[in-house]
Amino acid sequence: MIDLILRHRPATSATAGAAARRVGRILGLVAVAVAALAVVLLLSPLVLDDIANSGGADWNRLSDIGAAYGFTSAIVSALALAGVAVSLVVQNRQARAEQVQGIRS
């Protein structure tokens, strides 16, 4: 499956191992990015509370910060939709490859 996704060429054991490492690195980077985003989102209420309790809170500024969450939500939703689209493309390629393999055998 990995060799089908990467280059559509027959994989030797060395090529498959390199491809698996590459995919593992990509998944690791995605996991780190998601964890970092989760930490930022979990700490943001504490930062907002600190801003509000620091004296004269500028509620217009805090409102702008809240609106930024809407923008962030839209970006995350777009990324999720792109992920679904990519998975559909990969599944389509796999189905075609299986169909060709079934015809050959």
N, C-alpha and C positions, 0 to 999 in steps of 0.2 A: 504494500500500500504506500509506503513512504517513497519508494523509488517512482511510483506512478505519479505522486503529487509533485515531486521535485523536477524530474526531467523526462519522464516517459521513456526511459531506457532500461534494458535489463540490468539488474544489479548483481554485482559480485558481492561476496561477503564483506570485503573491505569497503566497497561503496555503500552498502547498506548500513554498515557500522558508522561510517562518517555521516550519512544522512540522519541516522538515529541520534547521533550526538548533536547535530545541528538543530534538529527539531527539539531535542531536550533543552538546548540552550535558549531557544526561542521561548519555549514554555516556561523556563525558569525566569526569563526576563519579564514575561507577562505576569507571572505570579508576584514578582517583586514590585512591579508597577501597581498591581491591584492592592497589594498590602500597603504600599506607601500612600495610595489614595485613601484607603480605609482609615489609616492613622490620621491623616489630615482631616478627614471628615469627622472622625470621632473627637479630635481635639478642638475643632472650630467652635463648638458651643462654649467651651471654657474661655477661649480668646474673646469671644463676643461678650461674655459675662464680665470679663476683666475690663473691656472697653466701657461697658455700661456703668460699672461701679467706680470708674476712675474719676468721677465728679460729673461735670457737665457733659452728659452723653449727647452726641449729635445724632438724633434719631433719623435724620435724613441720610446720614452716612451709613448708619446701621441698616436702613431700608435698602440702600444701594447694595450693601453686602448681601442681604437676603435675595435681592434680584439676581445677583451673580450665581446663587445656587440654582436658579431656574435655567440659566445659561449652561451651567455645568451638567444639569440633568439632561438638557437637550443634547449635549455632546456625548454623554454616556449612552443615551438612547440611540443616537446615530451610530455609535461604535457597535452596539449590540445588533442593530439591524444589518450593519456591514458584516458582522460575524456570521449571522444567519445566511446572508447571501453567499459568502465564501463557502460555508459548509454545503449549501445546495449545489454549488459549482463542483466541489470535490466529489460529492455523491453522484452527480451526473457523470463525471469522468470515470468513476469507479464502475458505474452501471454499464457504460459503454465498453470499458475494458473487459468486464465479465461477459458481456454479450459477444464480443469478438472472440474471447477465449472459448466460449461455448460453441460458437460456429466452427472454430478450428478443430475442436476435439470431437 
